[in-house]
Amino acid sequence: QVQLVESGGGLVQPGGSLRLSCATSGFTFSMYAVSWYRQAPGKQRELVASIISSQGSANYADSVKGRFTISRDNVKKMLYLQMNSLRPEDTAVYYCNAASSRDHYWGQGTQVTVSS
């Protein structure tokens, strides 16, 4: 049974930091490209960051470059997103995604709210 479970979301003040985690099971994690997406109220889901392998380079949306860092641990089958210098416009539900050429999986999402 495939599972992706996000954690680490919450309420944070502008300028603060959060670290999201995504625990995975039920598939060969190391063989999948992994990503973080987010969806704000009334907006489409957008790609935040992605990474193909631990040695590969990461890609980021322009809006988060220099503030967010994606990483993965293939041994623990975990995906992370370190978010610094958070802004109110970063408020959204954040989802982890694992994708291969054959299939892709989603987590249930974790809410991040940036507000004073």
Residue pairs with C-beta under 8 A, 6 or more apart in sequence:
1 25
1 26
2 24
2 25
2 26
2 27
2 105
3 23
3 24
3 25
3 26
4 22
4 23
4 24
4 96
4 97
4 98
4 105
4 106
4 107
4 108
5 22
5 23
5 24
5 107
5 108
6 20
6 21
6 22
6 94
6 95
6 96
6 107
6 108
6 109
6 110
7 20
7 21
7 22
7 23
7 110
8 18
8 19
8 20
8 21
8 110
9 18
9 20
9 94
9 110
9 111
9 112
10 18
10 111
10 112
10 113
11 113
11 115
12 18
12 86
12 112
12 113
12 114
13 114
13 115
13 116
14 86
14 87
14 88
14 114
14 115
14 116
15 85
15 86
16 86
16 114
17 82
17 83
17 84
17 85
17 86
18 83
18 86
18 112
19 80
19 81
19 82
19 83
20 36
20 80
20 81
20 83
20 94
20 96
20 110
20 112
21 78
21 79
21 80
22 34
22 36
22 78
22 79
22 80
22 96
22 107
23 77
23 78
24 77
24 78
24 79
24 96
24 98
24 105
25 77
27 98
27 105
29 72
29 74
29 77
29 98
30 53
30 74
31 100
32 98
32 99
32 100
33 50
33 51
33 52
33 98
33 99
33 100
34 50
34 51
34 70
34 72
34 79
34 96
34 97
34 98
34 99
35 47
35 48
35 49
35 50
35 51
35 70
35 96
35 97
35 98
35 99
36 47
36 48
36 49
36 50
36 70
36 79
36 81
36 94
36 95
36 96
36 97
37 45
37 46
37 47
37 48
37 94
37 95
37 96
37 97
38 45
38 46
38 48
38 90
38 92
38 93
38 94
38 95
38 112
39 45
39 46
39 92
39 93
39 95
39 109
40 89
40 91
40 92
40 93
43 92
45 95
46 61
47 61
48 60
48 61
48 64
48 68
48 70
48 81
48 94
49 58
49 59
49 60
49 61
49 64
49 68
49 69
49 70
49 81
50 58
50 59
50 70
51 57
51 58
51 59
51 70
51 71
51 72
53 72
53 74
54 71
54 72
54 73
54 74
58 69
58 70
58 71
60 68
60 70
63 89
64 83
64 90
67 83
67 84
67 85
67 86
68 81
68 82
68 83
68 84
69 81
69 82
69 84
70 79
70 80
70 81
70 82
71 79
71 80
71 82
72 78
72 79
72 80
73 80
79 96
79 98
81 94
83 90
83 112
86 112
86 114
87 114
88 114
88 115
89 114
90 112
90 114
91 112
91 113
91 114
91 115
92 111
92 112
93 109
93 110
93 111
93 112
94 109
94 110
94 111
94 112
95 106
95 107
95 108
95 109
96 106
96 107
97 104
97 105
97 106
97 107
98 104
98 105
99 105
